Amino acid sequence: MKNKSQKKTVIITGGNKGIGAYITKAFLRLGYQVVVGARSSLPMDLKDKVFFIKIDVRFEKSMESLARYALIKTGRIDVFINCAGFSRWAPIEKINDKFWEEMVDVNLKGTFWGCKIAARHLPFGGCIINISSLAGKRGSSNNSAYCASKFGVNGLTQALAKEFGSRGIRVNALCPVYVQTEGLLEALRDSNAPAEGKDAVKFLKNFAKTQTALARLPTAEEIAKVCLFLASEEASAITGQCINVDCGVLPQ
């Protein structure tokens, strides 16, 4: 194992694409050692900049391998971000065991294992950030499985903030509304999605105009900036919170 570096280390599951890639880049800019775990490979612009290991968040042993890899490569773990996840719409009549298990295993169980493994290795002052969703606070049509998984992430976040508080480990979640990524656009093209298989970009523009207070949607860069804040000393009194990053869709 390498000697412990002076630079802090962040682990990011799903940090190779979508919102996760923006989070990865933000922590790189801040000087963190970044360890990414994901099922698919790194994009070219992240190769040689981060430590990468292929994992499957659905399995506890895989997540433990991620943590051990981070310790071998960097000597420490300071922040653990559970970002791996996906969305898919379907009416309940079309949801079968395979659909349900994949949704819950990736979005909820993967986050659960990440939190368990993180708590095993984080020092006093460590930080866990779970990327949840506004769908973890309110239901929507054809979205029962996804909402259930993200409501679970929010409950997990609140429970573990209490459980880990005595160890000095903070646990928070972010609840973004739609963030325009390739993954979201692909999901919205499904006929069961809110865009009903029509122009996904047009749907998002109309949603922003009619449903948000700021008449726009949050960007992936803005999600990443909130992660940087939550990981910082400036957020040392914040734990157990599921923070909306939604441009005012759901004021609370």
MINU-668222 format. One record per residue (C-alpha): x negated, y, z. Coordinates in steps of 0.1 Angstrom, whole numbers, padded with zeros to 4 digits, always signed. Layout:
// residues N
XYZ...
END
This chain:
// residues 252
+0000+0000+0000-0012+0035-0008-0021+0059+0019+0009+0081+0028+0010+0110+0004+0016+0146+0016+0042+0148-0011+0077+0137-0002+0093+0108-0020+0129+0106-0033+0145+0074-0046+0173+0079-0071+0194+0050-0083+0207+0056-0118+0182+0085-0121+0174+0077-0158+0205+0091-0175+0235+0114-0171+0237+0134-0138+0210+0112-0124+0184+0123-0150+0191+0159-0141+0186+0151-0104+0154+0134-0112+0141+0164-0132+0151+0188-0104+0131+0169-0077+0101+0166-0101+0101+0203-0105+0101+0207-0068+0070+0185-0065+0085+0153-0052+0073+0119-0060+0103+0104-0077+0111+0067-0078+0140+0057-0102+0158+0024-0100+0182+0015-0128+0194-0014-0150+0183+0004-0183+0149+0019-0191+0137+0054-0188+0142+0080-0216+0110+0092-0233+0110+0126-0215+0107+0109-0181+0082+0082-0188+0048+0088-0171+0065+0113-0148+0083+0090-0124+0078+0055-0109+0104+0032-0124+0117-0003-0115+0146-0022-0131+0172-0031-0104+0208-0040-0101+0225-0020-0073+0251-0047-0068+0226-0069-0050+0210-0061-0016+0178-0079-0025+0174-0057-0056+0178-0026-0036+0153-0038-0010+0129-0044-0039+0134-0008-0049+0125+0005-0015+0094-0017-0012+0083-0006-0046+0086+0030-0035+0065+0024-0004+0038+0006-0024+0036+0034-0050+0040+0064-0028+0036+0053+0008+0068+0069+0020+0106+0075+0015+0121+0108+0025+0153+0110+0005+0175+0083-0009+0201+0093-0036+0228+0068-0046+0237+0080-0081+0243+0048-0100+0279+0045-0110+0304+0047-0139+0340+0056-0146+0366+0038-0166+0403+0044-0169+0430+0017-0171+0466+0013-0159+0469-0012-0131+0486-0037-0153+0454-0040-0173+0430-0043-0143+0418-0078-0138+0392-0093-0115+0363-0085-0138+0373-0048-0142+0379-0044-0104+0347-0062-0093+0324-0043-0117+0339-0010-0106+0338-0017-0069+0305-0036-0070+0286-0008-0088+0302+0023-0073+0309+0012-0038+0289-0019-0029+0259-0004-0047+0261+0027-0026+0266+0006+0006+0234-0014-0001+0216+0018-0009+0226+0033+0024+0217+0001+0044+0183-0001+0028+0176+0036+0031+0183+0036+0068+0158+0007+0072+0130+0028+0058+0138+0065+0062+0120+0084+0090+0136+0107+0115+0147+0137+0094+0154+0115+0064+0183+0122+0041+0208+0101+0021+0229+0116-0006+0258+0097-0022+0271+0109-0056+0308+0105-0052+0336+0122-0072+0366+0145-0067+0384+0113-0075+0373+0102-0040+0397+0128-0026+0427+0127-0048+0443+0101-0070+0451+0103-0107+0469+0082-0132+0452+0051-0147+0424+0057-0123+0432+0035-0093+0401+0013-0093+0377+0042-0097+0395+0063-0071+0395+0034-0047+0357+0030-0052+0350+0067-0046+0374+0070-0017+0353+0042-0003+0321+0061-0009+0334+0091+0010+0345+0069+0039+0312+0052+0040+0294+0086+0040+0314+0098+0070+0310+0066+0090+0273+0063+0084+0267+0100+0093+0279+0091+0127+0260+0058+0128+0227+0071+0116+0228+0105+0134+0209+0093+0165+0181+0082+0142+0179+0117+0127+0191+0106+0093+0217+0128+0076+0242+0113+0052+0262+0135+0028+0281+0130-0005+0288+0152-0035+0322+0152-0052+0319+0166-0086+0348+0171-0110+0342+0163-0147+0305+0169-0157+0300+0168-0194+0276+0139-0200+0274+0113-0228+0287+0087-0204+0318+0108-0195+0325+0117-0231+0324+0080-0240+0347+0071-0211+0372+0099-0221+0375+0085-0256+0394+0055-0243+0431+0056-0250+0438+0051-0213+0417+0081-0203+0432+0116-0197+0420+0127-0232+0442+0098-0246+0415+0089-0271+0415+0124-0287+0388+0150-0287+0371+0147-0254+0352+0180-0256+0384+0198-0263+0401+0181-0234+0373+0192-0211+0376+0228-0223+0413+0229-0217+0409+0213-0183+0384+0239-0173+0407+0267-0185+0438+0254-0168+0426+0236-0137+0395+0253-0123+0393+0286-0104+0362+0297-0124+0375+0287-0158+0345+0264-0163+0332+0230-0153+0301+0224-0132+0269+0214-0150+0246+0185-0142+0219+0211-0133+0243+0225-0106+0249+0191-0091+0211+0186-0090+0206+0219-0072+0231+0210-0045+0211+0177-0040+0179+0198-0036+0197+0219-0009+0210+0189+0010+0176+0173+0010+0160+0205+0023+0154+0218+0059+0179+0245+0052+0206+0218+0053+0194+0203+0086+0227+0208+0103+0248+0193+0075+0258+0157+0077+0290+0136+0071+0302+0160+0045+0317+0152+0011+0311+0184-0007+0332+0194-0037+0313+0207-0067+0343+0214-0088+0344+0251-0097+0375+0254-0076+0397+0226-0088+0405+0214-0053+0399+0242-0028+0395+0229+0008
END
